[in-house]
């Protein structure tokens, strides 16, 4: 990013989406990093039938001066249609997006490098006109670009909140442009209720990792098991990318939480824990092509022998998980390395 140093270097295609509650309708703002000179910013609001408001989608491609000591825009291309009608608010939204990027860059530029150790200390109250006055900016180095996780008012209410992070593979990848929030998934719970009871135990392993499953699970590959179509488990390893353990852990957590096509991480339902040489990530993923929610648990443990992290992952559809939570938690607790 221009203006400031990032603890975790941003990678081409990474993006972040926020729900922006400064608007009177449900609104999202997304920022996408192509390279040091090129960014895309998008405003999206779903159709609001109660307020008779149509769907609104405004996207801008911006070029900036990467050597400047402030957010210095050098060019702009509007990628979507903009209504000239003053009643549409399109021009005001474009100006708001400009202001937001200037403000984010300025505020982030006045902070030191945000890392895992100091991100809570760097949360502080300040005047932010766009969000109604005195607010607290909460930072998180896992969040790409400006490292802003949320902005809260003096009552603790989030006026801006990270809802997902992700990465597109190339310019033809629609993951950023097609994000429309998670409202359509609120009532997507499956009606079929499945119940699993532990059958005869089966101890499985991959390299130095061990797990207790049962006869309900089918081994598909050397390190891959499935429970019908409801859940899957994978065991593998992840190499070390940075010598600094904290930086390496934060880098891997970000990479494991990045959304991809038709599969968006629900960041409001995501937690991660770092304890010396261990990482635990608990998250939800929204499959927008099927309108289903997946519960994910990922465990990573340092492997001293090959300087990597042993990696356990279990992904379970929401209905199966909710109706068999104890069953799945027992499997997670059985994991050893």
Buried (B, 14 or more C-beta within 10 A) or exposed (E): BBBBEBBBEBEBBBBBBBBBBBBEEBBBBBBBBBEBBBBBBBBBBBEBEEEEBEEBBBBBBBBBBBEEEEBBBEEEEEBBEBEEEEEEBBBEBBEBBBEBBBBBBEBBBEBEEBBBEBBEEBBEEEEBEBBBEEBBBBBBBBBBBBBBBBBBBEEEEBBBBBBBBBBBEEEEBEBBBEBBBBEEBEEBEBEEEBEBEBEEEBEBEBBBBBBBBBEBBEEEEEBBBBBEEBBBBBBBBBEBEEEEBBBBBBBBBBBBBBBBBBBBBBBBBBEBEBEEEBBBBBBBBBBBEEEBBBBBBBBBBBBEEEEBBBBBBBBBBBBBBBBBEEBBEEBBEBBEB
